[in-house]
Amino acid sequence: MIRGALNVVAATSLFLVASCVTTALAPGAADVRIVRSEAEIASCTAVGNVRQPTDQHVDMRNLTVGVGGNTLFATETVMGTVMAGVGT
C-alpha cells in the first residue's frame, strides 16, 4: 500500500517537473495570438491544422508559425493546455 502511494507521488512529481520545461520560441512565435472564439477568427484564412505531438512537448505557437499562421484557434484543450488547433 505504501509502495503504491510512493509510486503515485513519484509519478506526479515527475509530471510536474516535466510540465515546467520551457521550449525556445521560433522567430515570430511570440507574436502568435491564441484564441478560443470563432468570432475572433471570422475574417481569417486557415493555413493549417496543428496538433501537439504525443511523445514530446512543443510550443503550439511554434507549430502555428510553421504552417504560416499568426493566430491559433484552439480546437482541443486538456486542463487549459492547447493540444490542437487551426493556424490562421
Buried (B, 14 or more C-beta within 10 A) or exposed (E): EEEEEEEEEEEEEEEEEEEEEEEEBBEBBEEBBBBEEEEEBEEBEEBBEBBBEEEEEEBBBBBBBBBEBBBBBBBEEEEEEBBBBBBB
